Amino acid sequence: MSRQPSAPARSEPGRPSTVRSLARLRPYVAPALPRIVLGMVAALLAAVVALVIPAVLQLLVDGPLSSGDTAQVWPAFAVVLVLGVVEAGMIAARRRLVLTPSTHVEATMRNALYAKLQDLPVAFHDRWQSGQLLSRSVSDLSLIRRWLAFGVVLLVVNLLTIVVGFVVLFFYSWVLALIFVVASIPVFVVSLAFENRYSVVARRSQDQVGDLATSVEESVHGIRVLKAFGRGKHSLREFAKRADDLRGTEIEKAKAISQLWLWLLLVPDVAFALCLLGGIWLAADGQLTVGQLFAFFATATVLRWPVESIGFLLSMTFDTRTAVDRFFEVMDSVNTVTDPEHPETIAEPLGRLEFEGAHFRYQDSPAQFDDLVNGVDLVVEPGETMALVGLTGSGKTTLLALVPRLYDVTGGRVLLDGVDVRHLTRAELRRHIGMAFEDATLFSASVRENVLLGRPDLVDDLVESERVLREALDIAQAQFVDELPEGVDTRVGEEGLSLSGGQRQRLALARAIAARPAVLVLDDPLSALDVDTEARVEAGLRRVLASTTSLIVAHRPSTVTLADRVALLENGVVTAVGTHSDLLATNEHYRYVISSLDDGDVPSREEVLA
């Protein structure tokens, strides 16, 4: 099965700029934008207040301290104290304004991503690693939230503070300010060059985080297999290799950031030294008062933090740009299984199921490969039970998946009561179709919630929900749930792995039965059951199937006996349809397939056909 590649992103001419990428957040950020802007205003006011304090200190140095009038010191002290309190208040206001709305943006984006993942077809999930999707929905969105609450606010405010601060520096001394500005130019040059290098490494790092999450998830889900085959150390080596690759990428990121920090720390120090030398000369020459020199350096000190912060704020911004790109990779994915613009409806479904020249092949299948379903023509009448039999790879499971539109046909049609299933909304179609898979998947919820998953209409009807639940459990021979610690309210654990394979299959079968569908689609739902339990389940199923149209993939001869008719699949084509006894008498390939389904030794094709 192919997977979505996680190769490192590369700078390409057509790649959107950082600003354009981040601008795609606008629909999600719009409700929070007023408070974020107010947070920026509060932060900017705090910065302006900080720049005013050196002006007060200038007046203090050139006035009371120069004249020896100590009585004027206390008013200046009071002004500085008030300005300091105002600055602290503005910083606190900035935090209060931006923290809550940024969490709302994160929640909105996470809900949108989850809804998109639920809406995208099975083919999408076949291609993508679950760890990649997990890292996008957790770490990437968390990074975007932190950038909205902290990064973008301080980046904008600090840039404006630098501009305002440079203007103030020119007010004190244009010569010293010019020296300071010219000495700071390398910082901006290095910052621009930093983007190209860092963006590529940041993308590779976040993709590798997704790969690492996939490794953990696969190891946890497959822990029984790893322990059974003694491959824990092998899995650890594979994990350690991926972790080491991520470590190397993180070191490369750290080196890029450290080179930027070198300039961010060195340049201001050099600028301070040059300005100090020039300031002393100007003050000695009488072109600059001591108070002005003091205020100049106090202002330059205030500007030091905004200048130094540019480094990590830029790296945070580029990380966020990558996170946004990764988020929209999923959100931009095209859903090929969609609802029709003008849907039809089936008021009272009878359950007549028909395949008309149905074809299916995966989009990325090589051209020389045949379709998995290659022109199937088959009709299942209302109330009829049809078994699908065939050798492995003949297309049985794929054919079943076309009924509820887990995949869409690539040719021909599938009809329910004469209506093309693509002309129904997916919600209505799946209300009429119930499905149970061989690989039974349960959710980390109670037995009751798992079985009644397809009956949201019974949430508020406790009496009817209990009756439907009990009936489905009885038919599926799942009375074992009463022996669980809390009965039907027992949580079955992640994917139901706390239960045996047969128990999971019976609960999955009960879930399909409880949905009361017009068409029941079963993909070998009894494969994990023992013979006695299977016989009891089959007896219960006969009661259900008597009034329900059913399409069953059969991997056991006993399952075939449930069916009114049998369809034989060979290389994606239905080659024969009839009763079990008729096909046994007339079709050699059918006899071979049925013989291969026996629990005993499987004879060769030549032995069966002899």
C-alpha positions as CSV (number, residue, x, y, z in Angstrom):
1,M,0.0,0.0,0.0
2,S,1.4,3.3,-1.0
3,R,1.9,6.0,1.6
4,Q,2.1,9.8,1.4
5,P,5.7,10.7,1.0
6,S,7.4,12.6,3.8
7,A,10.4,13.8,1.9
8,P,11.8,17.2,2.9
9,A,10.2,20.2,1.3
10,R,12.4,22.2,-1.1
11,S,12.4,25.8,-2.1
12,E,10.8,26.0,-5.5
13,P,10.0,29.1,-7.6
14,G,6.2,28.4,-7.4
15,R,6.2,27.9,-3.6
16,P,4.1,30.6,-1.9
17,S,6.0,33.2,0.2
18,T,5.9,33.1,3.9
19,V,3.4,36.0,4.0
20,R,1.1,34.4,1.5
21,S,1.2,31.0,3.3
22,L,0.4,32.7,6.7
23,A,-2.4,34.8,5.1
24,R,-4.3,31.5,4.5
25,L,-5.0,31.5,8.2
26,R,-7.3,34.5,7.8
27,P,-10.7,32.6,7.7
28,Y,-9.8,30.9,11.0
29,V,-8.2,34.0,12.6
30,A,-10.9,36.5,11.6
31,P,-13.0,36.1,14.7
32,A,-10.0,36.5,17.0
33,L,-8.4,39.3,14.9
34,P,-9.9,42.3,16.8
35,R,-8.5,41.0,20.2
36,I,-5.1,40.1,18.6
37,V,-4.9,43.6,17.1
38,L,-5.8,45.1,20.5
39,G,-3.1,43.0,22.0
40,M,-0.6,44.4,19.5
41,V,-1.8,47.9,20.4
42,A,-1.3,47.2,24.1
43,A,2.2,45.8,23.4
44,L,3.1,48.8,21.3
45,L,1.9,51.2,24.0
46,A,4.1,49.3,26.5
47,A,7.1,49.7,24.1
48,V,6.3,53.5,23.6
49,V,6.2,53.9,27.4
50,A,9.5,52.2,27.7
51,L,11.0,54.6,25.1
52,V,9.6,57.6,27.0
53,I,11.4,56.7,30.2
54,P,14.9,57.6,28.7
55,A,13.5,61.1,27.9
56,V,12.5,61.5,31.6
57,L,16.0,60.4,32.6
58,Q,17.5,62.9,30.2
59,L,15.6,65.7,31.9
60,L,16.7,64.3,35.3
61,V,20.4,64.2,34.4
62,D,20.5,67.6,32.6
63,G,18.3,69.3,35.2
64,P,18.2,68.4,38.9
65,L,21.4,66.2,38.9
66,S,23.4,68.9,37.0
67,S,22.2,71.8,39.2
68,G,22.2,69.8,42.5
69,D,18.5,70.5,43.1
70,T,17.6,67.2,44.8
71,A,14.0,68.4,45.4
72,Q,13.3,67.7,41.7
73,V,14.5,64.1,41.9
74,W,11.4,62.8,43.6
75,P,8.9,64.1,40.9
76,A,11.1,62.5,38.2
77,F,11.2,59.3,40.3
78,A,7.4,59.3,40.5
79,V,7.0,59.8,36.8
80,V,9.3,56.9,36.0
81,L,7.5,54.7,38.6
82,V,4.1,55.5,37.0
83,L,5.5,54.8,33.5
84,G,6.9,51.5,34.7
85,V,3.5,50.5,36.2
86,V,1.7,51.5,32.9
87,E,4.2,49.4,30.9
88,A,3.6,46.4,33.1
89,G,-0.1,46.9,32.8
90,M,0.0,47.0,29.1
91,I,2.1,43.8,29.0
92,A,-0.5,42.1,31.2
93,A,-3.3,43.4,29.0
94,R,-1.6,42.1,25.9
95,R,-1.4,38.6,27.4
96,R,-5.0,38.6,28.5
97,L,-6.2,39.9,25.1
98,V,-4.4,37.3,22.9
99,L,-4.2,34.1,24.9
100,T,-7.9,33.1,24.9
101,P,-8.7,33.9,21.2
102,S,-5.6,32.0,20.1
103,T,-6.8,28.9,21.8
104,H,-10.2,29.3,20.1
105,V,-8.4,29.5,16.7
106,E,-6.5,26.3,17.5
107,A,-9.7,24.6,18.5
108,T,-11.5,25.7,15.4
109,M,-8.7,24.6,13.1
110,R,-8.4,21.2,14.9
111,N,-12.2,20.6,14.6
112,A,-12.0,21.6,10.9
113,L,-9.1,19.2,10.3
114,Y,-10.9,16.4,12.1
115,A,-14.0,17.0,10.1
116,K,-12.0,17.0,6.9
117,L,-10.3,13.7,7.8
118,Q,-13.7,12.2,8.5
119,D,-15.0,13.5,5.1
120,L,-12.1,12.4,3.0
121,P,-12.4,9.0,1.3
122,V,-10.8,5.8,2.4
123,A,-8.4,6.1,-0.5
124,F,-6.9,9.2,1.1
125,H,-6.3,7.3,4.4
126,D,-4.8,4.4,2.5
127,R,-2.0,6.8,1.2
128,W,-1.3,8.8,4.4
129,Q,0.6,7.7,7.4
130,S,-1.5,8.1,10.6
131,G,1.5,9.6,12.4
132,Q,1.8,12.4,9.8
133,L,-1.9,13.2,10.3
134,L,-1.5,13.0,14.1
135,S,1.5,15.4,14.1
136,R,-0.5,17.9,12.0
137,S,-3.5,17.8,14.3
138,V,-1.5,18.2,17.5
139,S,2.0,19.7,17.3
140,D,1.5,21.8,14.1
141,L,-1.7,23.4,15.4
142,S,-0.1,24.0,18.8
143,L,2.7,25.8,17.1
144,I,0.3,28.0,15.2
145,R,-1.5,28.9,18.4
146,R,1.7,29.9,20.1
147,W,2.7,32.0,17.1
148,L,-0.7,33.8,17.1
149,A,-0.5,34.4,20.9
150,F,3.1,35.4,21.1
151,G,5.1,35.2,17.8
152,V,3.2,37.4,15.4
153,V,2.3,40.0,18.1
154,L,5.9,40.5,19.3
155,L,7.3,40.3,15.7
156,V,5.0,43.2,14.5
157,V,5.4,45.2,17.7
158,N,9.2,44.7,18.0
159,L,9.7,45.8,14.3
160,L,7.6,48.9,15.0
161,T,9.5,49.5,18.2
162,I,12.8,49.3,16.3
163,V,11.5,51.9,13.8
164,V,10.2,54.2,16.4
165,G,13.3,53.7,18.5
166,F,15.6,54.6,15.6
167,V,13.6,57.8,15.1
168,V,14.0,58.7,18.8
169,L,17.8,58.0,18.5
170,F,18.0,60.4,15.6
171,F,16.2,63.0,17.8
172,Y,19.0,62.7,20.4
173,S,21.9,62.6,17.9
174,W,21.7,62.0,14.2
175,V,25.4,61.1,14.1
176,L,25.2,58.4,16.8
177,A,21.9,57.1,15.4
178,L,23.4,56.8,11.9
179,I,26.3,54.8,13.3
180,F,23.8,52.6,15.1
181,V,21.6,52.0,12.0
182,V,24.6,51.3,9.7
183,A,26.0,48.9,12.2
184,S,22.7,47.1,12.4
185,I,22.3,46.5,8.7
186,P,24.1,43.1,8.8
187,V,21.4,41.9,11.1
188,F,18.6,42.4,8.6
189,V,20.7,41.0,5.7
190,V,21.4,37.8,7.7
191,S,17.8,37.6,8.8
192,L,16.6,37.6,5.1
193,A,19.2,34.9,4.2
194,F,18.1,32.9,7.2
195,E,14.6,32.2,5.8
196,N,15.8,30.2,2.8
197,R,18.0,27.9,4.8
198,Y,15.8,27.5,7.8
199,S,12.4,26.9,6.0
200,V,13.7,23.7,4.3
201,V,15.2,22.3,7.5
202,A,12.1,23.2,9.5
203,R,9.8,21.3,7.0
204,R,12.1,18.3,7.1
205,S,12.0,18.3,10.9
206,Q,8.2,18.5,11.1
207,D,7.9,15.7,8.6
208,Q,10.3,13.5,10.6
209,V,8.3,14.2,13.7
210,G,5.3,12.7,11.8
211,D,7.4,9.7,10.8
212,L,8.5,9.2,14.4
213,A,4.9,9.4,15.6
214,T,4.0,6.7,13.0
215,S,6.7,4.4,14.4
216,V,5.4,4.8,17.9
217,E,1.8,4.2,16.8
218,E,2.7,1.1,14.8
219,S,4.8,-0.3,17.6
220,V,2.0,0.2,20.2
221,H,-0.7,-1.3,17.9
222,G,1.6,-4.2,16.9
223,I,3.0,-4.8,20.4
224,R,1.6,-8.4,20.5
225,V,3.2,-9.3,17.2
226,L,6.6,-7.7,18.2
227,K,6.6,-9.6,21.5
228,A,5.4,-12.9,19.9
229,F,8.2,-12.8,17.3
230,G,10.8,-11.4,19.7
231,R,11.3,-8.3,17.4
232,G,11.2,-5.7,20.1
233,K,14.9,-4.8,19.7
234,H,14.6,-4.6,16.0
235,S,11.7,-2.2,16.4
236,L,13.7,-0.2,18.8
237,R,16.6,0.0,16.3
238,E,14.2,1.3,13.6
239,F,12.8,3.8,16.1
240,A,16.3,4.9,17.2
241,K,17.3,5.4,13.6
242,R,14.4,7.7,12.9
243,A,14.9,9.5,16.2
244,D,18.6,10.0,15.3
245,D,17.6,11.4,11.9
246,L,15.3,13.8,13.7
247,R,18.1,14.7,16.1
248,G,20.4,15.5,13.2
249,T,17.8,17.7,11.6
250,E,17.2,19.5,14.9
251,I,20.9,20.1,15.3
252,E,21.0,21.5,11.8
253,K,18.1,23.8,12.8
254,A,20.0,24.8,16.0
255,K,23.2,25.6,13.9
256,A,21.2,27.9,11.6
257,I,19.6,29.6,14.6
258,S,23.0,29.9,16.4
259,Q,24.5,31.6,13.3
260,L,21.7,34.1,13.3
261,W,22.1,34.7,17.1
262,L,25.8,35.3,16.5
263,W,25.0,38.4,14.4
264,L,22.1,39.4,16.7
265,L,24.4,39.5,19.7
266,L,27.6,40.7,18.1
267,V,26.2,43.6,16.0
268,P,24.5,45.4,18.8
269,D,27.6,45.1,21.0
270,V,29.8,46.5,18.1
271,A,27.2,49.3,17.6
272,F,27.2,50.2,21.3
273,A,31.0,50.4,21.3
274,L,31.1,52.6,18.2
275,C,28.3,54.8,19.6
276,L,30.0,55.1,23.0
277,L,33.3,56.2,21.3
278,G,31.4,58.7,19.2
279,G,29.2,59.9,22.0
280,I,32.1,60.6,24.3
281,W,33.8,62.7,21.6
282,L,30.6,64.6,20.8
283,A,30.0,65.3,24.5
284,A,33.5,66.5,25.0
285,D,33.1,68.7,22.0
286,G,29.9,70.2,23.5
287,Q,27.7,68.9,20.6
288,L,25.9,66.5,23.0
289,T,24.8,66.9,26.6
290,V,25.5,64.2,29.2
291,G,21.7,63.8,29.6
292,Q,21.3,63.3,25.8
293,L,24.1,60.8,25.8
294,F,22.6,59.0,28.8
295,A,19.1,59.0,27.1
296,F,20.6,57.8,23.8
297,F,22.1,54.7,25.4
298,A,19.1,54.1,27.6
299,T,17.0,54.1,24.4
300,A,19.5,51.8,22.6
301,T,19.3,49.5,25.6
302,V,15.5,49.4,25.3
303,L,15.9,48.5,21.6
304,R,18.3,45.7,22.3
305,W,15.6,43.2,23.2
306,P,13.5,43.9,20.1
307,V,16.6,43.5,17.9
308,E,17.8,40.3,19.6
309,S,14.2,38.9,19.6
310,I,14.1,39.0,15.8
311,G,16.1,35.8,15.6
312,F,13.8,33.4,17.5
313,L,10.7,35.3,16.3
314,L,11.7,34.7,12.7
315,S,12.5,31.0,13.3
316,M,9.2,30.7,15.0
317,T,7.5,32.3,12.1
318,F,9.1,30.0,9.6
319,D,8.2,27.0,11.7
320,T,4.7,28.3,11.7
321,R,4.7,28.8,8.0
322,T,5.7,25.1,7.6
323,A,3.0,24.1,10.0
324,V,0.4,26.1,8.0
325,D,1.6,24.5,4.7
326,R,1.3,21.0,6.3
327,F,-2.2,21.8,7.6
328,F,-3.5,23.0,4.2
329,E,-1.9,19.9,2.5
330,V,-4.7,18.0,4.2
331,M,-7.4,20.7,3.9
332,D,-6.7,21.1,0.2
333,S,-7.0,17.4,-0.5
334,V,-9.8,16.8,-3.0
335,N,-12.6,14.5,-1.9
336,T,-13.5,12.3,-4.8
337,V,-16.5,10.7,-2.9
338,T,-18.9,13.6,-2.5
339,D,-22.6,14.3,-2.2
340,P,-24.5,15.1,-5.4
341,E,-25.6,18.7,-6.0
342,H,-29.2,17.6,-6.4
343,P,-29.5,14.4,-4.4
344,E,-32.2,11.9,-4.9
345,T,-33.8,10.0,-1.9
346,I,-35.4,6.7,-1.2
347,A,-38.3,7.1,1.2
348,E,-38.9,3.4,2.0
349,P,-36.0,1.3,0.7
350,L,-36.8,-2.2,-0.4
351,G,-33.1,-3.3,-0.6
352,R,-32.7,-4.2,-4.3
353,L,-29.0,-4.1,-5.0
354,E,-27.6,-4.0,-8.5
355,F,-24.2,-3.8,-10.1
356,E,-24.2,-2.7,-13.7
357,G,-20.8,-3.1,-15.4
358,A,-19.1,-2.1,-12.2
359,H,-15.3,-1.3,-12.6
360,F,-12.8,-0.2,-10.0
361,R,-9.1,0.5,-9.9
362,Y,-7.0,2.5,-7.6
363,Q,-5.9,5.9,-9.0
364,D,-2.2,5.2,-8.6
365,S,-2.4,1.6,-10.1
366,P,0.0,1.1,-13.0
367,A,-1.7,1.1,-16.4
368,Q,-0.7,-2.5,-17.2
369,F,-2.6,-3.8,-14.1
370,D,-6.2,-5.0,-14.5
371,D,-9.1,-3.4,-12.7
372,L,-9.7,-5.0,-9.3
373,V,-13.4,-5.1,-10.2
374,N,-13.6,-5.6,-13.9
375,G,-17.2,-5.2,-15.2
376,V,-19.4,-6.9,-12.6
377,D,-23.0,-7.4,-13.5
378,L,-25.0,-8.7,-10.5
379,V,-28.5,-8.3,-9.0
380,V,-29.5,-9.0,-5.4
381,E,-33.2,-9.0,-5.0
382,P,-35.0,-7.5,-1.9
383,G,-34.7,-9.9,1.0
384,E,-32.3,-12.2,-0.8
385,T,-29.0,-13.3,0.6
386,M,-26.2,-13.5,-1.9
387,A,-22.8,-15.0,-1.0
388,L,-19.6,-13.9,-2.8
389,V,-17.0,-16.6,-3.2
390,G,-13.7,-16.6,-5.0
391,L,-10.0,-17.1,-4.5
392,T,-7.8,-14.6,-2.7
393,G,-7.5,-11.4,-4.8
394,S,-10.6,-12.0,-6.9
395,G,-12.2,-8.7,-5.8
396,K,-14.7,-9.7,-3.2
397,T,-13.9,-7.2,-0.5
398,T,-13.4,-4.4,-3.1
399,L,-16.8,-5.1,-4.5
400,L,-18.4,-4.8,-1.1
401,A,-16.7,-1.5,-0.5
402,L,-18.4,0.0,-3.6
403,V,-21.9,-0.4,-2.0
404,P,-21.6,2.1,0.8
405,R,-19.2,4.2,-1.4
406,L,-16.1,3.6,0.7
407,Y,-14.7,3.8,-2.9
408,D,-16.5,5.0,-6.0
409,V,-16.8,2.9,-9.1
410,T,-14.4,4.0,-11.9
411,G,-16.8,2.6,-14.4
412,G,-20.4,1.4,-14.5
413,R,-22.9,1.8,-11.7
414,V,-24.1,0.5,-8.3
415,L,-27.8,0.9,-7.8
416,L,-30.0,0.7,-4.7
417,D,-33.7,0.3,-5.5
418,G,-32.9,1.6,-9.0
419,V,-31.1,4.7,-7.8
420,D,-27.3,5.2,-8.5
421,V,-25.7,5.2,-5.1
422,R,-23.8,8.3,-6.2
423,H,-27.1,10.2,-6.5
424,L,-27.8,9.7,-2.8
425,T,-26.2,11.7,-0.1
426,R,-23.6,9.7,1.7
427,A,-25.5,10.1,5.0
428,E,-28.7,8.6,3.5
429,L,-26.9,5.8,1.7
430,R,-25.1,4.7,4.8
431,R,-28.4,4.7,6.8
432,H,-29.6,2.1,4.3
433,I,-26.4,0.1,4.3
434,G,-25.0,-1.9,7.3
435,M,-21.5,-3.3,7.1
436,A,-19.4,-5.7,9.2
437,F,-15.7,-6.3,8.4
438,E,-13.6,-9.3,8.9
439,D,-11.1,-7.1,10.8
440,A,-13.5,-5.9,13.4
441,T,-12.6,-2.4,14.7
442,L,-14.1,-1.2,18.0
443,F,-13.7,2.1,19.6
444,S,-12.5,3.0,23.1
445,A,-16.0,3.3,24.4
446,S,-18.6,1.1,26.2
447,V,-20.0,-2.0,24.6
448,R,-23.4,-0.2,24.4
449,E,-21.9,2.8,22.5
450,N,-20.1,0.5,20.1
451,V,-23.1,-1.7,19.3
452,L,-25.5,1.3,18.9
453,L,-23.0,3.4,16.9
454,G,-25.3,3.3,13.8
455,R,-28.5,4.3,15.8
456,P,-28.1,7.9,16.9
457,D,-31.9,8.1,16.8
458,L,-32.1,6.0,19.9
459,V,-29.9,8.2,22.1
460,D,-33.0,9.6,24.0
461,D,-35.1,6.5,23.9
462,L,-33.7,4.3,26.6
463,V,-36.3,1.6,26.4
464,E,-36.1,1.0,22.7
465,S,-32.3,1.3,22.7
466,E,-32.1,-1.4,25.3
467,R,-34.4,-3.6,23.3
468,V,-32.4,-3.1,20.1
469,L,-29.1,-3.6,21.9
470,R,-30.2,-6.9,23.5
471,E,-31.7,-8.2,20.3
472,A,-28.5,-7.5,18.3
473,L,-26.3,-9.0,21.0
474,D,-28.5,-12.2,21.1
475,I,-28.4,-12.7,17.3
476,A,-24.6,-12.2,17.3
477,Q,-24.2,-14.6,20.3
478,A,-22.5,-11.8,22.2
479,Q,-24.0,-12.6,25.6
480,F,-20.4,-12.7,27.0
481,V,-20.7,-8.9,27.6
482,D,-22.9,-9.6,30.6
483,E,-19.8,-11.3,32.2
484,L,-17.7,-8.1,31.8
485,P,-17.0,-6.0,34.9
486,E,-19.7,-3.5,34.1
487,G,-21.8,-5.4,31.6
488,V,-22.7,-3.5,28.5
489,D,-21.3,-0.3,30.1
490,T,-17.8,-1.8,30.2
491,R,-15.2,0.2,28.1
492,V,-13.6,-2.2,25.7
493,G,-10.3,-0.3,25.4
494,E,-8.5,1.0,22.3
495,E,-9.6,-0.8,19.2
496,G,-11.3,-3.4,21.4
497,L,-7.9,-5.2,21.9
498,S,-9.0,-6.2,25.5
499,L,-11.4,-8.6,23.8
500,S,-10.6,-11.7,21.8
501,G,-10.9,-11.7,18.0
502,G,-14.1,-13.7,18.1
503,Q,-15.6,-11.4,20.7
504,R,-14.7,-8.3,18.6
505,Q,-16.3,-9.9,15.5
506,R,-19.5,-10.7,17.3
507,L,-19.8,-7.1,18.6
508,A,-19.1,-5.7,15.1
509,L,-21.8,-8.0,13.7
510,A,-24.2,-6.9,16.4
511,R,-23.4,-3.3,15.5
512,A,-24.3,-4.0,11.8
513,I,-27.5,-5.8,12.9
514,A,-28.6,-3.0,15.3
515,A,-28.4,-0.5,12.5
516,R,-31.5,-2.2,10.9
517,P,-30.3,-1.5,7.4
518,A,-32.1,-2.3,4.2
519,V,-28.9,-3.9,2.9
520,L,-26.5,-5.8,5.1
521,V,-23.0,-6.1,3.7
522,L,-20.8,-8.7,5.6
523,D,-17.1,-9.3,4.8
524,D,-16.5,-12.7,6.3
525,P,-17.8,-11.7,9.7
526,L,-17.5,-15.2,11.3
527,S,-13.9,-16.1,10.5
528,A,-12.7,-15.9,14.1
529,L,-15.5,-17.9,15.6
530,D,-15.4,-21.6,16.7
531,V,-17.7,-24.1,15.0
532,D,-20.4,-24.2,17.7
533,T,-20.6,-20.4,18.1
534,E,-20.6,-20.0,14.3
535,A,-23.6,-22.3,14.1
536,R,-25.5,-20.4,16.7
537,V,-24.7,-17.1,15.0
538,E,-25.8,-18.5,11.7
539,A,-29.1,-19.5,13.2
540,G,-29.7,-16.0,14.5
541,L,-28.6,-14.5,11.2
542,R,-31.1,-16.5,9.3
543,R,-33.9,-14.7,11.2
544,V,-32.4,-11.3,10.3
545,L,-31.5,-12.2,6.7
546,A,-35.0,-13.5,6.0
547,S,-36.2,-9.9,5.7
548,T,-33.0,-8.1,4.8
549,T,-31.0,-8.0,1.5
550,S,-27.6,-9.3,2.3
551,L,-24.3,-9.6,0.5
552,I,-21.8,-11.8,2.2
553,V,-18.2,-12.6,1.4
554,A,-17.8,-16.3,2.3
555,H,-14.5,-17.8,3.3
556,R,-16.1,-20.9,4.9
557,P,-18.4,-23.5,3.3
558,S,-20.7,-23.1,6.3
559,T,-21.2,-19.4,5.5
560,V,-22.2,-20.3,1.9
561,T,-25.1,-22.3,3.3
562,L,-26.7,-19.1,4.6
563,A,-27.1,-17.8,1.1
564,D,-30.1,-18.1,-1.3
565,R,-27.7,-17.8,-4.2
566,V,-23.9,-17.7,-4.7
567,A,-21.9,-15.4,-7.0
568,L,-18.5,-16.7,-8.1
569,L,-15.8,-14.1,-8.7
570,E,-12.8,-14.7,-10.8
571,N,-10.2,-11.9,-11.5
572,G,-12.7,-9.2,-10.7
573,V,-15.5,-10.7,-12.8
574,V,-18.7,-12.6,-11.8
575,T,-18.4,-15.8,-13.9
576,A,-21.3,-17.7,-12.4
577,V,-24.4,-17.2,-10.3
578,G,-26.7,-19.8,-8.9
579,T,-27.5,-21.9,-5.9
580,H,-24.7,-23.7,-4.0
581,S,-25.9,-27.1,-5.2
582,D,-26.3,-26.0,-8.8
583,L,-22.8,-24.5,-9.0
584,L,-21.3,-27.5,-7.4
585,A,-22.8,-29.7,-10.1
586,T,-22.0,-27.5,-13.1
587,N,-19.0,-25.3,-12.4
588,E,-15.5,-26.7,-12.0
589,H,-13.9,-23.5,-10.7
590,Y,-16.6,-23.2,-8.1
591,R,-15.8,-26.8,-6.9
592,Y,-12.2,-25.9,-6.6
593,V,-12.9,-22.7,-4.7
594,I,-15.3,-24.5,-2.3
595,S,-12.7,-27.2,-1.7
596,S,-10.1,-24.6,-0.9
597,L,-12.5,-23.2,1.8
598,D,-12.6,-26.5,3.7
599,D,-10.9,-26.6,7.1
600,G,-8.9,-29.6,6.1
601,D,-6.0,-30.0,3.6
602,V,-6.5,-27.9,0.5
603,P,-6.3,-30.1,-2.6
604,S,-4.6,-28.9,-5.8
605,R,-6.7,-27.5,-8.6
606,E,-5.7,-30.5,-10.7
607,E,-6.9,-32.9,-8.0
608,V,-10.3,-31.2,-7.8
609,L,-10.8,-31.0,-11.6
610,A,-9.7,-34.6,-12.2
